[in-house]
Amino acid sequence: MAPAIARDVNRAAALQALDAEVADCRRCPRLVEWRERMASEKVARHRDEPYWGRPVPGFGDPDARILVVGLAPAAHGGNRTGRIFTGDRSGDFLYRVLHEAGLSSSPISRQRDDGLILTGTRISAVVHCAPPANRPTIDERDACLPYLARELALLPDVRVILALGSFGWDGVLRTLAVAGHAVPRPRPRFGHGAEARIGSYVVLGSFHPSQQNTFTGRLTVPMFDAVIAQARDLAGLSSTLRSR
């Protein structure tokens, strides 16, 4: 096996091992109780479906140049399907735009086995368990940050980290600090389209594609199109995708 191919195989295997470790995590009792209760109680529209009910690992291209980082899985989205931003309205919004940008094979993400493939992109979260009211505690966030740091270390081609929402932005900055990168002081402020250069990365901010933001017009499709195009350009993906 050629050295470059061996490195790719080893990296993909290491990512799979990390994903498996994340999916078995039980560090935070409150989150364990909540995610499992939601998987047991379900909601009426999904009452006949099996729920994942575990931490949701990252998903996407092991050669990603863009890492998208959200807050946490939704109780009846990722916590149900087992894939981040899958099976809920936030995912519908996100994957539609990724597909238009050439980064996703489909605009629809319904189940973890639906064949969807990401190109040049991986999606993860600051916290891997669905939290009550979408609000992890500080201790829960800090318990999960090492997973994101390890994930980033296994993605050497990443150039842009797209942080969704202020929680995602803060979590990314803290993760980079955990990984030994010098985060500027004062800390870069979150904003839609904000950029912060930290080490070899550009951290890019976007409003989170939550229903609260998309239904009220705080985040529109053109706004998200623009920030995804910004991420793609910063990562040097535009010409690569056009040549395919």
Disulfide bonds with the S-S distance in Angstrom:
none
